Structure formats: structure tokens, C-alpha cells
Amino acid sequence: MLEVLEVVFGTREVVRDSRPLSFLLCPASPLVMEAAFTDAYLETRGWGIPLAVMTMPLAGQSGPATVISNLVLANAETLAFLCLAQIAEPGTPFLYAPIPAVADARTGRFGSGEVEHALFAAAICGMAQLYDLPVQASAGGSDAHQPGIQAGYERALNFLLPVLAAPDLLVGPGLLGGSMIFCAEQLMIDLEIVRRCRRLAQGIDTQPGKWLEGVCERVGPGGNFMNQRSTRAAYHDGEIYISKMGCHQPYELWMDSGEKDLLEEARQQMSQILTKAEPPPLPEAVERELAQIAARAKRLGD
């Protein structure tokens, strides 16, 4: 991995300054630091690679069954790695990213649709802010295996609280079936959910220019605000959120447009993105070196 970083980004100093990636460690709950992965991270000392710790105690299985007790375990496992990283290399950038979760009561599996996941993710944000650490919240889970009504309400509820808790990073869009399935259409739907959640997190702006006393007086009783500049401004500056997908037209127009549903619209949006996507190419010399590294790694693996 370090060879690849040098080939792609240049010197160790460039990697330290630009921080193009982080290293993810997942302790095995309860309270186990897995040696191979931990040792692998410790081999990167001197490169300034941020460490993200994503412990996943599953309440009722690998974690205690109550919400608060599972949070305590997740916090302890995360702080243990924080201490280890700072002892190994003081000043190591650290991302607080635990995902305490719930075991499904019917199957024992991790489904991620339980509404308590929203409580967990919001609490994680609060804990990280208490320690003054950057935080990654994992939210929006669903037990459903395809986009639909269940996925919609589970993901909307499970995204809302974490977004209101103001994480630095939010992961999970597009994942279904206990995060075992990536669905491109669900990704587009989730982006709309997160945009709406972000607008809710902004709250109600009460600055002096928002009260519009003069506008209300000018329009007067029985008037209409449609032609007021303040109305146009409110729609343009984000005061009123304008949805980027879904049905927002009268029934007759929806019928005339072919009765397109949300899933079809999401599929079309993703198709347009993929059609236009052009990943930036690497220089030929870099490609050759990476191929040599991959071939050598394969020989070692064989």
C-alpha cells in the first residue's frame, strides 16, 4: 500500500500533507484488537495516514443489549485505539467512527433497519464532539433488499437524527439488506433524503432580513405574495427547499408524462451520471509501476 501511495502521489511528505486516504480499523467486539490489521496500520507510522476506528458492537450479541450500555462499549473500544495510535505516533489524525448496532430480534442478523440506529449515530456525534474529535456517522440503514416503501421510511428516519447531530462525514447512502447490497437507484434516493435532512438541520433563519414586515404591510389583507421579489429570493437562496426528484405536479400532468415512478427516475439519473463519468487517467509510467507492484503481490500471494 505504501508503495502504491508513493507511485501515485509522490513522496511520503506529499502523502502526509495531502492525506489522500484514511486507514479503517474495526475492532472485534467485545474488546478485541485484531493483531493483523492493527499491525498493518502501525507499519504506516511516519506517513501521517489518518486512522478511522469503526467498532461495531451488535446489541444482544457482541454487545450488551441496552442502547446506553452498547454505546459505552463502542466508546471504550474506540478510545482504546485512540490511545494506541497516539502512543505509537503522537499527533496521529484520528476519526471517531464507531457503529454500535442492533441484532434483529427475529433472526439475530444485522439488518440495520431498526430505528435505534438513528439514536446510536446521533449519540456517536455527541460523543465525538465531547472529545473534540472529527466524527463519521454511519446511518440510513434498512432491512429491505430493494428500494421501496420499507426502505424509504427506514432510511428517512435513520438519516434524520444523525444529520441533525452534525457529523463531519456521513456514510451509508445506497446500501440495502443490512449494508450487504449496494443499489445505485437507492443511492440517488438517499441523496434526496440527505438533502432534505440537511435543510431541516439548518432550521429557521430569524435574521432581521427574514421577517419581511414591509412586504407583509405592502401586500396587505387579501393580497398575494407570488410577485414579490422576496418570494423569488426565498426559492433561490434555499429558504424553501426545492426537491430534485419525485412527483411534484398535478395528477393530470403526471398521467400525461407517462406515470413515471421514483425508482425509474432514480435509474435515469444514475444512468446519466455514469454516461458522463470520466475518471481522471493516471500517467502511463504510473500505470506501469502499479502493474509491476500488482504482479509482484500476486506472486507473493501464490
N, C-alpha and C positions, 0 to 999 in steps of 0.2 A: 504494500500500500504506500509506503513512504517513497519507494522508487517511482511509483506512478505519479505521486504528487510532485516530485522533482521534475519528472519529464514534462508534465502538463503545465505546471505553474512556475518552474524555475527553481530558485534556491530555497533553502529552509527559511530564510529570512522573509522571502516573499509570502510563503505559506503562513508564517507567524503573523504578518501584517494584514493579510487579506482574509484569513480564516475562511477558506472556501468550503469547509465541511466541518461537521462535528462527529464525535465518536459516541455511539449509543451503547450503554451497558444496561442490562436487565437482570438485576439480582433474582435468584430463585427463592421466592417466598416459601416459608418464613426464614429470613435472616441468613441467607447463604450467598456469599460472594463466589461466583463460579470462577475457578482458577484460570482456565484457558483464556477466557475473554478479558478478564481483569489484567492478566499478564500481558496480553496483546496490547491493551491500552497503555500500560506502563512502558512498553517499548517505544512509545511515541514521545516520551519526555524530551523536552527541548524544542518541540515543533509548535507549541502553543495551540494544540488542537483542543477546542472546547469539548468538555465532557457533559453529555446528557445522560441522566440516570432515570430509567423508566421501569421502576419496580411495579409489579402487577399482582399484589395480593388479592386473591379471589375470596370474598367474604363467604364463609361457610365451608371452605376447602383449604386453600393455602393461607387464608387469613381468617381472623375471628369474625363472628357473624354480625356484630352491630356496626353501624356506619362509623361511629366515633372510634371504636377500637381498631377497625381496619385502617382508618386514617392514621392513627398513631403508629401502627406497624409500618405503613408505607413511608411515613416521615422518618422513622428510625432507620430504615434501610437506605433511604436517600441520603440522610446526613452521614451515615457511615461511609459512603463513597465520597462525599464531600470532604470528610476528614482525610481519607486515604489519598485523594488527589492532591490536597494541599500539603500533606506531609511529603508526598513523592516529588512535587514541584510547586512550591508556594506561588500563588497567583494564577494557578490554572483556571481558565474561564470555565464556569460551571452553569449548567442549565437544569433547573428544578423541574422534573418532568414525570413524576410518578402517575400511574393509572390504577389506583385502587378500584376494584370492580366487584360485581355480584355474581355468584354462581346461580344459574337458573334453578329454581326450586323443583321443577318437574324433571329435569334431565341431568343436572349437575354441570352442564356445559357453560362456557362463557358465551352469552348471547349478545350482550351489550345494549339490549333494548330497555332494560329496567330504568325507571325514572330516577332511581337513586344515583345513577351515573352522572346526572346533571349536578346533584348535590356534591358528589365526590370531586368533580372537576372544578366547581366553583370554590370548594374548600381548599383545593390544592393551590389555586391562585392566591387565596388569602394567606396561606402558609408561606408561600414564596415571598409575598410582599412583606410579611413579618420579618423574614430573614434578609430582605433587600436583595433577592436573587431574581434573575430573569426566569420566567416560567413558561412552560409549554403545557397547554391543556389539550387533552385528547377527549373529544366529545362527539355527540351526534350519532351514537350507535343505534343499531336496530337488529332485532332478531330476524326480520324479514329477509328473504333471499332474492327479492326482486323489487323494483320500485313499485309503489302502490300506496294505498291508504294507510296501512300499518307503518310502513317505512316513513311516510310523511309526518304522521303525528309523533312517532317516537323520535325522529331526528329533529323535528322542530323544537320539541320540549327539551331534548337533551343538548341542543346547541344554545338555547336561550340563556340559561343561568351562567354557563362558563363565559359567554361573550360579555354579559353584564359585569362579570368579575374582572374583566380587562386583562386577559393573558397577553404575553408578548408574542407567542406563537399559538396557533390553533391547528391541530391536525385531526384527520378523520373524514373529511369530505369524500364521498364516493364509495365508502365501504359499507357492505351489507353482510348479513349472515354471520354476525359475531366477528366482523372485520376479516373474514376469510375470503370475501368476494369483492373485487373492485368492479364497479359498474360505472361506465362513462356517463350514461344518462343521469344516474343518481348524483354524480359529481356536479353536473350543471344545475340540478335541482337544489343541491346543498348550497351551492354558491348563492343562489337566490335566498335561501333560508338565512344564511350568514349575513347577507346584506341587510335583510330586514332586522335581524337581531342587532346588528351594528347601529342601525338607525334608532332602535329602542334604547340602546346604551347611551346614545347622545342626549337623550332626554328632551326637555322643553327649554328652549332658549328664551331667557327672560331679560336679555339686554334691552336698553332703552329703545333701540330702533325696532324692536319686535312688537311693541304694544299697539301701534297703529291707531292711536287715539284720533289723530287728524283725519285719517282715512274713514274711520267709522263715523265721524261727525259729518264729513263731506258726503258720504253715500246716504246717510240718514235713514229714517224709518221706511221700510218697504223697498229699499234700493237693492242694487245688485253689485257685487264686488268683482264680477268677471272681467271688466275692462280696466281695472285698476293696475297701475304699474307694480304695486306691492304684491298683487296676486301672481303676476308673471315672475317676479323676482323670487317669490317663495318656492315656485316649482323649479326654477333654475338653480337656486343655491342650495337645494337639498332640505329645505324646511319641510317640504312634503316629499316623501319618497315615491318615486315613480318606478313601479315594478318592471323588471327586464324580461319577464317571461310569464306565461299563464294567460288565461282568458280574462279580458277586461273590456269587452264590448257587448252591446245588446245581443239578445238571443238571435234575432233575425240575421245580424251580420255574422255571428258565429256560424250559423247554419249555412249562409252563403259562402263562407270561406272554407267549407268542407268539413266542419265539425272536428277540427284538429285538436287532439288532446295534448296534455302536458308532456307525456312521455315522447310522443312524436316530435314535439317542438324541441325538447332537450336533445333528442337524437340528431335533429337537423343542425342545432347549434354546435354540437360536438363535431359533426361531420365537416362543417365549415372551418372550424379551428384546425382540425387535422389536415384538411386540404391545403391550408395556407401555411402550415407549420414548416419551418426550415431550420433545423438545428444548426448552430454555427459550426463550420467544419474545423477540424484540427489540422495544423500543417502536416505535410506528408512525412517529414522527418520525425515528428512526434508520433504519428500513426505507426511508423516502422518500429520505433523503440518500444511502444506499447505492445505491439505484436510479439516482439522478442521477449519481453517480460512475461506475457501470457503463455508463450510456448515453453519457457523455462519453468514456469509454475506448473504447467501441465505435466512436464517430465518428472518434476519432483512429486507430484500427486500420484503419478502412475507407479 
